[in-house]
Amino acid sequence: EKDLGFAKKLTGCIRTYSVTNSLYLIAGICEDKGLDVWAGAWIGKWGRANVMEVESLIRLGKGKNKRLKGVIVGNEALHRGDVSEAKMVRYVERVKKAMGGKVKVAVAETWGAMLRYPKVAAAADVLMVQIYPYWDKVGIEGAAAYTLAKVREVEKKYPGKKVVLSEFGWPSAGERRGKSVASGANQARYIREVLPLLEKAGVEYFYFDLFDEKWKAKPGMEVEGHWGLFYGDGKVKGWLKEVLPEGSWGGVER
């Protein structure tokens, strides 16, 4: 509840990645806080767990939450190879049938996977794409333009489909990948350059992410713990003060 109350200082909408256990409650808290939400079901390797997620998503979608803007079936499940294209299509169609057109149904994938799996794209109402110049070894000089270019590539492949940039960002520390250098200066530069570009182009987006997630970091992949706008304890990263609303600089106690 504290995190979501704080998030409202920065955004009017968040997305979630699972709707089982206590995560099911997030959409209701968003409604209480006056935040819009796209609720997501986690799709992984285990069929029974996937069914639980899908049915929980349907139950949430059929509720009366006025802040629920849509539902998302899976997050990079095809990219990871957790499910086949045919199975993902079945999950999407199951949710769409249950929603009866009252709630938009999206899938979230890397831009590459979205281009490779047209049947999944055809089944969804909304295409949510994740684009990370860092992972694609793009230097910071061209990172902002690269992000928008990949959005346009997906839009061109699927004309008539609504495309949302559902994840993008730059890490403040971690390993170098080709021309991509993880640093605080580059994180600030990326945000400073890419947000005006996206907004001028009319691209809807979800920045990833609000807080550092140290639990993801491991040897050789320390970068996974450094994507946040704020440290894991809620303190603002000093180099980002210039790109964040002044009212959020105090952070939140975590």
N, C-alpha and C positions, 0 to 999 in steps of 0.2 A: 504493500500500500504506500509506503514511503517512497519507494523507487518510482512508482507510477505518478504519484503526486509531483515528484521532482521532474519527471519526464515532461510533464505538461508545460514546464517553463521553456522547453525547447521545441516542442512539437504538438500537433493536434491529433496525431495518429501513430499507433504502434502496430507491430505484427507479432504473433506468437508462433511457436514451433511445435507445440504439443497441446493436447486437450485432455489428457488423462491425469488421474490423481489431482493434486492441488492446482495444477496448471489450468484445469477446467474453470477455476474461479476467476482467472485474470480478466476475462471479458466482462464479468459482472462488476469487478472493481473499476474497470475502465468506465463503465456506465456511470458509476457513482462519482468518479472523478471528472467526468465530462470529457473523456478521451475517446476518440474513434479507435476501432480495432479491427484488424484482419486476423481471424483466428486460424491457426494452422494445425493440421494433423501430421504427426511424425510417421513417415512410412519407412520401414527398415527391412531387414532380412526375415523377420519372424511373422508369419501369416496371422497367427492369433493376436499378436500385439497390434498388428495393422488393423485388424477388424475392430478391436477395441477403440483405436484412435478414430477410425472412420465413423463408427456408430456414435461416439461421443461428439464428434464434429457435427453430425447430423442433428443430434439432440440440441446442441447449442444453436445451430443455424435455424432450427424450427421454433426457437424461443421468441421472446418479445423484446430482446435487447435492441434498443433504438440506436445504439452506438456501433453495432456490428455492421461493418461495411461490406464484408464478404468473407469467404472461407478459403483456405489454401490446403490442397491435398498434396502433402509431401514437400520435402526440401532437399534438393540435390540427390534424390533417391536413384535416379537414372545415372547421374554422374558417378555415383559411388558403385553402381552396379548391383544395388540391393534388390531391385525388382526388374522384371522385363517390361518392355513397352506395352505389351498386351495386358499385363496385370495392372499397370498404372492406369491404362485407359479404363479398365473395369472399375477401379476404385473411383476415378473421376466421374464415370457415368452413374455409379451407385449414388454418389453424393448429389449429383445434378438431378437425378430422378426424384430423390427424397426432398430436395429443396423446391421442386416444382416451379423454378424460375423466379422465386421470390428473393433469393440471395445469389449473388455472383460467386461462381466457383473458379478458383485459380489453381495453377500449378506453379511451383517455384523451382527453377533449375539454373545451372550455369548457362551462359549464352551459347556455349558450344553444344551442350546437350540439348538445349531447346531447338537448335537448328538441325540436330541429328535425328530427332524423334517427332516428325510431323504429325503422327496420329495422336499423340498426347496433346500437342498444341491445338489440333483440330477439336479435340474433345472439350477443352477448357474454354470458359468465357473470357478469362483474363490470363495473360502470360506474364509471370513475374520472373525477371531475369537477374542473375547475379553477375556482376562484372568487376573484376579486380585487376587493374593494370599491374599491380605488384606481382601477383601470381603468374601473370603472363609475361613477366620479365621486361616490362615497358619502363623506360626511364621517366623520372618525374616531369621532365620537360614536355613530354607528349601525353602524359597520363590523363589529363582532363579531356582532351580532344578524343583520345582513344575510347574513353568511357561512352561519350555520346555517339561515336561512330558505331560501336557495337550495339547500342540500343537501336539505332537506325537500321542496322543490318537485320536484326530480328523483325523489326516493323516491315521491312521490305519483303522478307520471306513470308510473312503472314499478314498481308494487307487486310484491313478490316478488323483485326484483333487488337484489343486494348493491351498495350505493353507497359508494365510498371517496372522500374529499376528497384528490385526488392532487396538488394545488398550491394554495397560498394563502400570503399574506404581505403585508408592507407595506414600501415602500422608505424608506431612511434619507436620501435626497437626490434631487434631480431636479426636474422640472417639476411645476407644479400642474395638476391636472385637475378643473375644477369645484370641488366642495367638498373634494376630496382633496388634502391637503398632504403632500408627502414630507418627512419629518424624522426625526431620531433619536428625539425624544420621542414622536412618533406611532407609530413602529415598536415601541418598547417598550410603549406603551399597548395597541396592537393585540394583541401577543402575550400580554400580561398579562391581557387581557379575553377573548380568543377561546379560548385553550387550555382553561381550566376549563369554558367553555360547551360546547365540543365533547366533552370527556371526560365531563361529566355526561350529555350526550345520547347517549353511546355511539358517537360518530362516529370511525371510523378515519381517520387523516390522514397526509399527507406535507407537511412545511413546506418552502416554497421561499424561500431555499435556504441552504446552509451557508456558502458564501463569495461575496463580491462577484465579479462577472464583468465586469471592465473592458473586455474585448474586445467586449462587446455595446453599449457606450455609443457614441453618435454625436450630432452636432449636432441639437438638437430632441428627442432621446430619451436624454439623459444618464441618466435614471432607470433605464435598463436595466442599468447597472453597479452598482446600489446595493441589491440585494435581500438580500444575505447577512447572516447573523448575525455573521460575522467578515469582516474586510477580506480582500482578495485575498492578502495576504502571510501570513494566518493569525492576525493579532492580533485579539483580541476587541474588539467595539465597546463602548466604555465604558458607554453607557446601557443595554446589555443584560445587564450583570452581574447585575442584580436578578432577571432572568427565566431565567438559564442556570445549570446546575449549577456549583457553585464549582470542581469539579475540572477544568472546561473553560476557566477564565478565562485560563490560561497560553497557550491557543491551540496552534498547531502551526507549525513552521517550514516555510514554503513559498517 
